[in-house]
Amino acid sequence: MGDGDDSPGITSIILKFVLFFMNCLVLLIGLVLVTIGGFVQTEKTFSELTVQSVLSNPAIILIIAGGILVILGVCGCIGALLEVYPLLIIYGSILAIIAILLIAALILFVVKKDTINKGISEAFDVYIKQYYSDVDTQNIVDFLQSTFECCGSTELALSNQTARRSAAHSWEANPYFNCSSPAYQKCSVPYSCCKPNNGSNIINLQCGYGTLDNTKPTYLNGIQSTGCVDAIKALLTDGPTYQGIIGGVCGLILVEVINIAMALSLAIDVYRERKAFALIKLQERKLSRLK
């Protein structure tokens, strides 16, 4: 057999093991994500899940993402190692769907900035109202406010549409922080709104108390003035982070396209081998009948 006859077999072997080891890694990552998400979720109940709770629940997001990776990893590993044609097709199809969704999301991210900004604003307003209703929502809001050094949603326009109130006043939408509330947190904001305490590691959980009461000297004292929606918008729609997101998604799409090409190439080789083997068996049966 010449070198030209050996090359397709060598190529198939290389594709097989590259796909196998890559998907072993994908499977491992998926199992880790599912394990972490499941461990965190064990303290909660799945029966009370809603769309809103899923979007604000990192554990569920980890479980869903990990489950998709596990399915991909299993199909890729078994399909490549055992040369199972249907699994290779399923693997390539799932990757193609994910790639199409990523391309669509990337186009929306670039073209529909206003829609994305509106969605961020509406989501943050909902999180403010549900701050004490769900611990995951509370943790997400505190993380965002601490990380971006912001407070509340966005600046609020007054009735004359010229003057504006600080974004911190958006916390009045929460029934506990509203100034008419009977709760002890009235006219206050969460501690994550407070400015850093001169490098101190001690967190004052009451630093935001009374800061929305304009009759007191503590009014807006020691809390961030920038709204979180404005801070997130600036990060996601301009500068290096915006370019990094686009570059990262494009790189991920490229990796998926390469994997799709490898899976389909291996699937075609497997199909041809199966077809050639079936023809040989058919010829052998015909010869045996002639004898």
N, C-alpha and C positions, 0 to 999 in steps of 0.2 A: 504494500500500500504506500503511495507516494506521500510527500509532505503535505501536498494540497488536501489529501483526504484526511490527514490527522488534525489539521488546524481547527475544523469545526468542533471536533470532540474536545480539544484542549480549551477552546473558547468557552464551551458549555461548562466544562469543569471549573474554570476560573469564575464564570458568572455564578455557578451554583454555590461555591464557597464564599464568594464576596457577599451575595445575598443572604446566605445563611448566617454569617457572623454579624452582618449589619442588623439583621432582624433579631438575633439573639440579644443584642444591645437594646433594641427597641422594646423587646419583650421584657427585659429586666427593668428598664425605666418604667414601663407600664405597670408592672407588678409593684414596684416601689410606690408609685403614685396611688394605686388602688389601696395598698396597705396603709399608707399614711392617711388617706382620705377616710378609709373605713375605721381606722383607730380613732380619729377625731369625731366621726359621726356616731360612734357607739354610744355616746352620751346623749344623743338626740333620738328622735323618732322619725322614721321615714313616712309615717302616715299623715303628717301635717305639712308635707312639702307642697309648695306652690311655685309658680314661675318666679315670683319675686324672691321667695326664700332661696331658690336654687341660685339665682343670679347674685345673691348676697352671701352665699354659703360656700366658702373656699373648699370645704370638705367634699361637697357634692361635685363641684367643678373638677377637683382632683380625681374623684372616682370615675366621672364620665370620660375625662381625658385619658386616664390610665386604662380604662376599659377599651377604648378605641385603639390605643397602642398595643394592648395585649392581643386583641383580635388581629391587628396587622402583623404583630410579631409571630403569632402562631401560624397564620397563613403563609407568611414569608419563609419561616424556618422549615416547616414541614413540606411546603410546596417546593422549596429549592432543594432540600436535602434528599427527599424521596422522589423528586420530580413528578409531583402530583399536578397534572395539568389544570384541573378545576380550581385548585387552591391558588395557583399562580395567576389565573385569570381574575379570581376574586380579589387577590392582593393588589394587582394592577388597577382593577376597577375602583377599589376603595381609595387608593392613592390618587387616581385621576379625579374622583369626586372631591377629595380634600383640596387638590391643587386648583380645581375650578372655583371652589368656594373661597380659597385664599386670593385668587386673582380678582374675583368679584369684590371681596372685602377691601382689597388694596385699591381698586378703582374707586369704590365708594369713599374710602379714607382720603383719597387725593381730591376727588371731585366734589363730594358732598360735605365739605367742612362745616357749613352752617347747620346741616342736619345733625352731624355728630355733636357739635357744640350744644345744640338744643337738647339732644338726648342726654348728654352729660349733665346739663343743668337740671333737667327733669328728674334724672336718677338721683342726683345729690339732694334735691328737695324732698324726695321720697325717703331717702336715708335719714335726713334730719327729723322728719316726722316720726320715723320708726326707731329712733336712736335707742330708746329704752325697751323696745318691743322684742328685739332680737340681739343676742350677744355678738353674733357674727357681723351684723350691721354696725354695731357699736365699735367693734374692733377695727373694721374697715375705715370708718369715719375718723376715728382717733389716729389711725396710721396715716391716712391722707393728710390730715391737718398737721400732724407733727412733722411728716416728711416734707411737705410743701410749704410749711410755715405759713399756714393760712387759717382762716376762720369763717365758717358759714359758706353759703352758696355764692352769691354775687351781690354787688351793690343794688340797693333798692331805690327805685325812682319815687319821689314824693308826688303829691297830687298836682303840683305845678309843673312837673316834668323837667324842671331845671336843676333843683337841688337833689342830692342823693344821700341816702343813709348808708352807714357802714354795712358791709356784708355780714358782720356779726349779728345784725338784727334779724337775719333770716332764721336764726335759732328760735325766734319768738313763734315760729310755726309749730314748734314742738310744744305739746300741752304742758309739759313740766317746766320748760324754760320761759314760757310766756309770762309777761309781767302781771297778767291778771290771774295767774295760777295760784291756788292755795298751797302748792308744794314749796318746800324750802329752797328749791332750785330756781324759783321765779326770778326773772330778770337776770339770768345767768347764762353762761356758756360752758361747755365741757373744758376740762383741764387742758386738753390737747390744743385749745385755742391760744393758750398763754405763750408768751415769748420765753425763750430760754432763760433760766435763772443763773446767769453769769457762770456758766459751765458747771453748775452744781448737779450732781446725780440724783439729788432728792427731788421727788415729784410732789408738788403741792396740789392735791386733788381739788382744793377749794379756791384755787387762784382765780377762777373765772366767776366766782359768786358776786352778784350784784353789779356786774360790769355793764349791763344793759339798762340800768336805772339812771336816767339823765338828771335825776335830782340829787345824786350822790357824787362825791369827789372821785369815786372809783369808776365813774362812767368811762367805758372803753379803755380803761387804764391797764396796761400790761398785757393786752391781747393783740393778736395779729390783725392788721387792717386789710390785708389782701384776701379776697374771696377765693375759695378753693377751685371753683369752676374757672375763674380767670387764670389761676395758676396752672391748672391742668391744661386749659386751652393753649396757653403760651408754650407749654412743654410739648404738646402733641402736634401742634400746627405750625411751629416755626423752629428753626435752629437745628443743632446737631441731633437732638433726640428724634425729631421728625424725619430727618434724613436716615438716621440709624434704623428706625422702624421700617421705612421703605426698603432699605438695603437688606435688612434681616429677613423680611418677608420674601423679597426677590430671591435671596440665597436659599431659603427653605423651599420655594417653588422649584428652583433649579435642581436641588437635591432630589425632590420628589419626581421630577421629570426623568432624571437619570435612573432612578430606581424603577420607574415605570418601563423605561426602555430596556433595562436589564431583565426585568421580569417577563416582559413580552418576548424578548429575544430567546430566553430560556424556554418559555412556553412553546414557542414555535419549533425549537429544536426537539423538545419532548414530543410534540405532536407529530413531527416528521419521523422520529425514531419509532413511535408507536405504530404509525401508518406503514413504515417500511417493514417492521416486525410482523404486522398483520398480513402484508402481502407475501412475505416469505412463508409464513404458516399456511396461507392459502395455496401457494404453489406446492408446498410439501404434501398437503392433503390431496391435491390433484395428481401428483406423481405417484402417491401411494395407491390411489384408485386405479391408475393405469397398470400398475404391477399386479 
